Amino acid sequence: MAKQETKIHEFDPVIYPYKLWVIIDKSPTIIADRFNEYTNEPIHFIETDTAKAEAFTMPVVHKENPHYGVLLFFRSRKSMTYELVAHESSHAAKYLFEHIGAEIKEHEPFEYVIGWIAGCCEKVKKNKL
C-alpha cells in the first residue's frame, strides 16, 4: 500500500495577517520542502533538530505564496493530547503576537488566539474540516 501524502491543513484567522498550518506526520521533512524560516532562509536540519519531539511549533513563510504564519507539527493524532495542544497553541500565539507587534498583556485577544489555534488543532485531530 502506498504511503498517503501528508496533508497540510491551512487556517486563516481573517482578522490577523497570518496563516496557521497544522501537520500530522511521522517525519517533518515536508516542512523544509514547502516552507522557509521566518527570515525566509531555507530550513535546514529539521529532522535532527526535532527528532525527540512529539510536537513542535515554528514561525514560517510559505514558499509558493509567501504568507507568514505559524506551523504546528504533531507526529501522530495520538500525540495531540489536551496538554500538548495547549502548550503548542501558546507558543504559536506568542509567535503570532510578536509578528504583529501586539503585547500579550492585553489578555483577551491573546487568549482568544490560543483558543482559536487549539480549536484548529482539534478539527485536524478529529478530521472535521
C-alpha positions in Angstrom: 0.0 0.0 0.0 1.4 3.4 -1.0 2.1 6.0 1.7 -0.6 8.6 1.7 0.6 12.2 1.0 0.9 14.3 4.1 -1.9 16.9 4.3 -1.0 20.4 5.3 -4.1 22.0 6.9 -4.3 25.7 6.5 -6.4 28.1 8.6 -6.9 31.8 8.2 -8.0 33.8 11.2 -9.2 36.6 8.9 -8.7 39.4 11.4 -4.9 38.9 11.7 -2.3 39.0 8.8 -1.0 35.4 9.1 -1.8 31.8 8.4 -1.8 28.8 10.6 -0.7 25.4 9.4 -1.2 22.1 11.2 0.6 18.9 10.0 0.4 15.4 11.4 3.1 13.0 10.2 5.9 10.8 11.5 8.6 12.9 9.8 8.7 16.7 9.4 10.7 16.6 6.2 7.7 18.1 4.2 8.2 21.3 6.2 11.6 22.1 4.5 10.0 21.3 1.1 7.1 23.7 1.5 8.3 26.4 3.9 11.2 28.7 4.8 12.3 30.0 8.1 10.6 33.2 9.4 13.6 35.1 7.9 12.8 33.5 4.5 16.0 31.4 4.7 15.8 27.7 3.8 15.0 25.4 6.7 17.9 23.0 7.5 18.3 20.1 9.8 14.5 19.8 10.6 14.7 16.1 11.2 17.7 16.1 13.5 16.6 19.2 15.4 13.2 17.8 16.2 13.9 14.1 16.4 12.9 13.6 20.0 9.9 16.0 19.9 6.3 14.7 19.8 5.3 18.1 18.5 6.8 21.5 17.8 5.8 24.9 16.6 7.7 27.3 14.4 7.2 30.6 12.6 7.5 30.1 8.8 7.0 31.6 5.4 5.2 29.5 2.8 7.4 29.1 -0.3 4.7 29.1 -3.0 2.7 32.1 -1.8 4.9 34.0 0.7 2.5 34.2 3.5 3.8 34.4 7.0 2.4 32.1 9.5 2.9 29.6 12.3 3.2 25.9 11.7 2.3 23.3 14.4 3.6 19.8 13.7 2.5 16.6 15.5 3.9 13.2 15.0 0.5 11.5 15.4 -3.1 12.1 16.3 -2.4 10.2 19.5 0.2 12.7 20.5 -2.4 15.5 20.2 -3.3 15.5 23.9 -5.1 18.5 25.5 -1.8 19.3 27.3 0.4 19.2 24.3 -2.1 21.1 22.1 -2.4 23.8 24.8 1.3 24.0 25.1 1.9 24.3 21.3 -1.0 26.7 20.9 0.6 29.0 23.4 3.9 29.0 21.5 2.0 29.7 18.3 0.1 32.6 19.8 3.3 34.2 21.0 4.9 33.9 17.6 1.8 35.5 16.0 1.7 38.3 18.5 5.4 39.0 18.0 4.8 39.2 14.3 2.1 41.8 14.5 3.8 43.8 17.3 1.0 43.2 19.8 1.7 42.8 23.5 0.5 39.8 25.5 -0.5 42.0 28.4 -3.8 42.7 26.5 -5.0 39.4 27.8 -8.3 38.8 26.0 -7.1 38.9 22.4 -4.2 36.6 23.3 -6.4 34.1 25.0 -8.8 34.2 22.0 -6.0 33.4 19.6 -4.8 30.5 21.8 -8.4 29.1 21.9 -8.7 29.5 18.1 -5.4 27.7 17.5 -6.4 24.9 19.8 -9.7 24.6 18.1 -8.0 24.3 14.7 -5.8 21.5 16.1 -9.0 19.8 17.4 -10.6 19.9 13.9 -7.5 18.4 12.4 -7.3 15.7 15.1 -10.9 14.7 14.6 -10.7 15.2 10.8 -13.7 17.6 11.0 -12.6 20.1 8.4 
